[in-house]
Amino acid sequence: MTDDFLAKLSAVVKGSEAIMRQVGHTHDGHYDHDEEDLAALNAETPADPRDPGEAFIPASGAYHWDMAGAHRETYAGLPVAEPHVIVHHRSPDPWRFAWPLYDGDPDRENDDGSGFAAGLEELLGTVDGSRIQAIVVAGSGAPNAPAMLAANAHRLPRLRSLFLGFVEPEHWEISWIQQGDVTPVLEAFPRLERLDVRGSEGLRLRPVRHASLKVLRFESGGLPGHVVRAVGESELPGLEHLEMWLGVSQYGGDATVGDLQGILSGSGLPALRRLGLRDSEIQDEVAAAVASAPVVARLEALSLSMGALTDTGAESLLSGQPLTHLRHLDLHHHFLTDDMAARVRLALPGVEVDLSEPQPSLEEWRYVAVSE
């Protein structure tokens, strides 16, 4: 690992605040905080150790820091490479880290992608690209990443996991994240097993066939209907985990229940075991459609969380097809009454039901967990 590359990577992390928060550390890896810092850290909710893609967890669960200050910024089970980690691995094994790529100034508009191209060349000139299995793309690099990574697919033969828009929500509103057409990475990397996309401004996807993909996640405050339809029209025979944060119309979330029909039929998703249709302002309508959806019968976990779910949607679930075969039903961040929440638990005694984060049942203001 060259000093020049370390310096550039350090500047990226500090300048953009996009990949993770540096709280401060000593050279031996221990973190120092004053009493005020420790009090604030103690007040935070501990990070959820589970990995998104293996379980449905709260939006904040994967990105919090623990009280010791040691960040839990990982992706696909790997630590994201950054100066604090790399300083102890002067010749790091590329296989052991998720490698960050960044495209210049996050406030720069009309970027031509040259920053991302230079960053990719720097990375591949520093570590062995043939052993990289995970990449996280932060900042304004997300729109340029799919095409450029696709053009360099021959140099990344073992890439299995890719996160487009890997920035910490506390420092970068999800609606600020620009995306582009993500189809090229699915076409160029037939062995890709996981694709996570955060942000939906400019996001595009064409229907594809991809035999290896196991996890597909879209985190957004407003997911376009054409992206939802494209997923439903794709053939993804190996996909086990599909997660969509549908969001609100104000931020581009114009997907309707009709747009979900391809997914709910399950015809192109024979291996699907975990389905999350989350963070929706039309969560009641989504619940009603799910209640009779063919794909549900083979699911192990279902998430209709983070949205504006009310007693109406819960009633649809209870009066629809049986859900007792589920291992986990995630309804956290909801607007159910206490009586309805009790009915749901009573109807599903063998199911792990998450009804945490109940919200005030105010008809005039029901909000999703993530929008802006």
N, C-alpha and C positions, 0 to 999 in steps of 0.2 A: 504494500500500500504506500503510494508516494505521498510525501508531505504536501505537494501541490494539490493532489486530489483531496486529501484531508482538509486542507484550508478551504477549498471550494465548497466541499460538502458542509463544512461548519458554517460558512457564510450563508449558504442556502437555508439551513435550518434556522439560523438566527435572524436573517433578514426577512423571511417570509412568514415565520411562525406557523408554517403550514404543515409540517410533518409531525412535530411534537413540541411540547413545552419543556425547555431546559429550566429546572428549578435551581440548579447550582450544585456542583460536586467537586470533590477533591480528586487528586490524581490517583488515589488508591481505590477509587470507586465508591467511597462513602459520601453521603450527602449531608450538607450542613444547612441548617435553617435557624432563624431566630425564633423567639417564642411566638411572635405573631404569625409567622409562616406555619409553624407546627399546629397552632390552634385552627388555622384555616384548613390545613390538610386533614386534621382530625375530624373536621365537620363534614368533609366530603363523603359521599357514598363510596364504599370500596368498589374497585373495578370488578366486573364479572369475569371470572377466569375462563369461562367458556368462550369458544371462538364462534363468531357469526359464521354461519355456514354449517355448523354442527347443531346449533340450537337457536331458537328465537329468543332474543334477549332485549331489554330496554334499549332505546336509542343511545342512552348515555353509558350503558354498561361496558362497552368495549373500549371506551376512550378516556375513562377516568384514570387518575394516578392514585397510587396507594400512599399512605401516610409517610412512608419512608422516603418518598420522592423518586423511587426507582420506577421509571415509566414502564407501563405494560403495553407499549405500542408494538404490537406484533401483527403479523399478517400470515395467514395460512400456517399458523403454528411456528413461525420463524420471527426472530427479532428483526426489526427494521434497522438496517445498518446506518449508523450515525456516529459522529466523532467519539462520544462517550463509550460506545461499544467497541468501535474499531481500534481505539488507542491501545486496547489490550490484545489485539489480534493484528499485529503488523503485517502478517501474510494470511489474511483470512481465507477460509475455504468458501468460495462463492456459494456452495450448496447450503451453507448454514445460515444465510441471511436473506431477508427480502431487501432488494436493492432499490433505493429511491432515485428517481429521475425528476428533474425540475427544468422548467422552461423560462428562464429569465425573470423579469420583474412581474410580480403578480398583478400590478396595477396597469401594466402596459396593454394597450388595445391594439388590435389589428396585427398581432404577432405573426411573423412569417414562418415560425417553427425553427429558425436557425439556432436558437438557444437550446431547444430540445435535442436537435441533431448533434450539437457540440457536446451536450451532456452525455448523450448515448455513446458517442465516440470516446469520450473521456473514460466512461465506465468500462467499455469493452477494451480499452487500451490499458486498463489498470488491473482488471480481474478477468479470469477466463470465462468468457461468455458461454462456452459450451457446458459449464457447470452451474449456471444461474438457473434456479427453478422458480423464483418469485421476484416480481418487480412491482413497485408502487409508484405511480405517477402523480405528482402533486402540482399545484399551482396552475398556471396557464398552459402547462404542457399537455393537459388532457385532450384538447381538440386535435393536436398534432400527433399525439402518440400512436393511435391505431395504424395510420398509414406508414409512419416511419418504422414502427416496430415490425410491421408486416414486411416492409422492404428489407429488414435485417433478420428475418426469421431463420435464415440459414446459419446465422451466427449465434442463435439462441435455441438450439435444438431441444434443450431440456426444460424450456419454460413451461411451467404447469399452472402458475397462478399469477393473475394480473389484476391490480386495483387501479382504476382510473378515477382520479379526483381524491386522492388520499390526503385530505387535510382535516385538521381538527375542528369540529364544528364550533367550539368555543372561540376560535380566532378567525373563522372565515364562515360567513353565512352560507348555508347550503345552496341558496338561490344565486349566489355569486359565481358558483363553479360552472365554467364553460365546458361543454362537451362537443363531440362531433359524431361522425358515423363510426360506430364501434364494430361494424360488420367485418372490416378487413382483418382484425386480429383473430376472429373466429375462422375465417377462411384460410389464413396463413399459418395458423398454429393448430393443426388437427389433433394434437395431443394435449392441448390446454384442458385443464380439469376444473378451473375456477376462474370466474370473471366477476369482479365487483365494480359497480359504477356508482359514484356519488355525484349528485348534481344532474340536472336535466336540461339546462339551457342549451339549445342547439343539438340535443341528443337525437341520433337517428340509428335505426337498426332495420336491416332487411331480413326477411325470412331466410333461414339457413338450415342446413343439415350438419350436425356436429355430433360425432359418435362418442367422444371422450368426456365432454363437459359434464361435471357432476354438481357444481354449485353455480347458480346465476343469481346475482343480487343487484337490485336497483334501489339506492337510497336517494330519495328526492322529496322536495316539498310540493312537487307537481309533476307527475309522470305523464307524458303525452300519450294519447290514445293510440297513435300509430305505432308506438313502441310496444305497447301491450298487445296489439293485434299481431305484430311481427313475431313476438314470442309464441303466441298461440298458433301461428301458421308455420312455425319451425318444427323440424324433426330433431328431437334431442333424446335419443333412446337411452342415454346413460345418466340423464339429469335426475338427481335425488333431492335437491334442495332448490326451490324457486322462491324468491322473496322480492316483493315489489312494494315500495312505499308510494302509494298512489297520490297522496297529497290533495291539494285544493286547486280550484280553477284559477284563482288569482295568480298562482305561480305556474300555470301551464298544465295543471292536472285535469285534462278534459276527458279522461277515459270514462266510458260508460260501462254498465253491466254487459251490454252487447259486445263491447270490445274484449271482454273476459271469456267469451264463450269457447274460443279455441283452447284456452288453458283449462277451463272447467270441464271440458269434454274429456281431457286427458289423452286424446288420440295420438298426439305426438310426444307424449311424456310417459311412456310405459313404466319407467323405473321411479317415478316421483314418489317420495315418501314424506317430504316436508313442504308444505305450501303456506306462504305468507302473503296475504293481500291486506296490507297494513296502512295505517296513517291516512285513511280516506274520509273525506267529508260526506260521502255517500255510503258509509259503512253499513247502514241498515239494509240498503239495496244489495250490497255485496253479500251480506249474510243471507238474505233471502235466496239469492242465486246459488250460493254455496250449499244451501240446505237440500237442494235436489241435484247437485252436480255429480256426474258419474265418477270424477276423479277422486272424490272424497272417500269412497269405499276402500281404497288401497293406501290411504295416508296413515302415517304414524303420528304426525304432528300437524296442527293447523293453527295459524295465527291470523286473527282478525283484530289485532290490537292497535293501539296508538291513534285510533280514529274516533269518529263521533257515533259510536255504537250505543243505542238506547234499548229500552225494553222491547221495542218493536222488532229490532234485529234479533235480539236474544229469543224472542218468542218464535221467530221464523226458524231458528236453529233447533229449538226444542220440538217443534211440530214437524220438522222435516225428517230426513233419513236418519237412522240411528248413528250416534257418534260415540257409542260405548267402546268401539274398537280402538279409538285413539289412545295413544300414550299420553299426549299433551295437547291441551287446548289453551291457547294464549289469547286472553281478552284484556290484557292490562291496558290502562288508560281508557276508561269507558265511562258511560253515563247511565249505568243501570241503577235502578232503585235497589235498596237492600233486599226487598222481597224477591225481586227477580234474580239477584245474585244468589240468594239462597236456593231458589228453584233450580238454577243451573247446576249448582254443586250437588243438590239432591238427585238430579236426573242422571248425573255422571259420576257415580261413586267410585269407580275404578280408574278414573281419568285424572291426571294432574292438571287442574284448572287454575290458571293464573288470572285472578280478578283484582290484582293490586292496582294502585293508583286510581281509585274511583274519583270522578270529577263531579262538581256540583251540577245537579240536573236542572239547568236553566235553559228553557226552550229557546230563549232569544240569543243565546251565545254558547254554541257547542263547537269546540275547536279541536283540531288534530294536534298531535304531539310535536310534529315537525312541519313547518311550512316555509317561513322565510330562511 
